[in-house]
Amino acid sequence: MSTAVPKPHVVLIHCHDLGTWLSCYDAPNAPTPRLRELADESVVFDRAFATSPLCTPARSALFTGISPHRNGLVGLTHHGWRYAAGVRTLPERVRDLGCRSSLVGLQHEDPDPAVLGFDEVRGLGFLPRALQVGRESADWFAEHGRSETPYVVTIGMWEVHRPWPAEDYAPFPAADVDVPPYLPDNADTRADLSGLYGSIRQLDDAVGMTLDAIEQHGDPDNTLVIFTTDHGAALPRAKGTLYDPGVRVAMIARPPRAWRVPAGRVSSLVSHLDVVPTVLDLLGAPAAGELEGRSLRPELSGDAEAPADRTLFLQKTYHDSYDPIRAVRTDRFKYVRNYVQGPKLVLSKDLEESQTRRGMGDEHLQPRPEEELYDLDADPWEMTNLAGTADWEPVRSRLAGRLDESMADTGDPLRHGPIARPPAPVRR
């Protein structure tokens, strides 16, 4: 990419609870033709991860480049969690670079989207359905798409959050859904997934509306389009867990067409923490020392070198209840540390009431271990816990040490005992 190329526009499309349930990832039957088209001309990150398997904490890292325990959003914002003092969001940072920012549709970082630093908010930070967001984004590009001033617009969609009622989402044929190995393949699961696929289909339509608006009214030659989701799907052993189905996410990035970067797939580990450093890098900002990720400019410019082995740190603290878990994810291994006693899986209310739960039995209610270790090469679905076995003790010890070092280096308050709930909100 020549240094003479102007600062790109950035369009960040994000949604709820999708994980990698796309036909260009792990769900070949998923009804996602528009996202597949996007992937076919993009850099697709095969091993991209959220920092957390929950909505607000995951998005906090995506939009700050800082882990939840540092930025303050370790739980859901509608349960009282707020950004810590001094934390700067992506729209606040790009404003310093002469870049305009807009929010169209959903956000889940604060009850008041006006405090997040956007120059413009459409939909009050929440529009009920993806198709509404698609129409609103089309209107936005019709008005601003060819602006000479660089812009960052984030387009947030509710889908594919539960529930998936048939009156809102036409069910997909249950016989044609993809059932992963961590779920029982039975009528209950398939009926549940048919609703999920109906929601995914509507999400795909809305993304298509946005992409069409960029083509018609925007500047695709100078626009970076990123599509991602907050975390894994709302299914048992996915959302709310630090297993890969809970934290692995779709991340598809189409560089500006003028860069002439060939489409391809990247297998190295990347994180939502990398998005803010990437955007700032492409807009010409110096590296910010407090950011935890790295710029993905090499991959997006088509000249990526094989990166060194990377370690990702994952976390859960609060969802419906207090459930502190920390994990280390390397190229080959996953180490998980559970800080409180409880069942193997803590299901949030929406999962406990799901059709999949109805047909899965109660094995997940057995006591959880304090530590878990998985060899992802041999056991990609993390079904066989190797912690406590003599042959794997050196690996467990090494990864446990890495986790301790990271928690100390980043000031994770969990090191000093239980993390208290946020103070009760008050009227100002």
C-alpha angles and dihedrals in degrees: 000000000000119000087231092068110109122245107282127237112241126216114187114190115190136173143180131272100344103127105174098322094138131114089241090057130028103330108066093178096050111123097240109127095147094051089047089054089051091049091050090065098034145074104261117203107213096190107038119147141197117222092233137022093230132085106243099034092047093049092045090062092043093054100038106031087230128107119255096249088057100041094045102242101112091140140029116301092224086060090059105271117141138180113274119251113280097019111137123209128215094259090051091051097048092049087067088058095056092258123138119225133203136182118211115185127336132025126165105190102091137005087240112054090191090076094060096080103252117148089217134021121194120192095017089271092297132071115172101230139027095239090059089052090048091054092045092049090051089054090048093054091046087059103035109011097106097043115144089216110085113248139193112208121182116201114197126192130193094217135127092030117119139292105065103187117185091232089063101033123031105232119248118232105279092216091061102051121110113245113199120216094254092066128065111253101228140120094274094053093045092049089051093048091049087065092046090052090050089055091045090053091055091047089052091051091052093048087051090054090053093048090049090051091053089052094047103037107012138066108258091173089066103027128100109208117198123184121190143137134229100248144311130330123284093257134114112277090019121063110044095025134091092227113115094260087060099048108021110100141186112255118178120173124187110195120215107287091233088068090065093214112170117238116254148136129264119210100186121105114268133172142210083245087073096063099076094046089049095051093045091048092052090049092053101254121148116248113277111225096214093059114102103202134067134242116265091205092119092057093043092048093053097243102094118155122210103277123227119259109290132205121210124198119212131192148187124183114152133012120137085337141005108288110154114194131159129191145182120217120193131170091276110013142053121201118189128189119196112203100192134041118254144111122316089255126030105202119205117228095266092052094044089056095045128113090239090059090051091062103037104077125222105284089114090066092071114111115278122235121245091236135026131192127185133187099217094193092061098025111031094167092054097235101139117063111212097183111117095030116118097225092058099040094103091056093046092049093048094050093043087055091050090052092050091050093049093048090050095045094050097039098243104190091212087079089073099047139280118353112237123231116259118270116270112269118255132201110255 
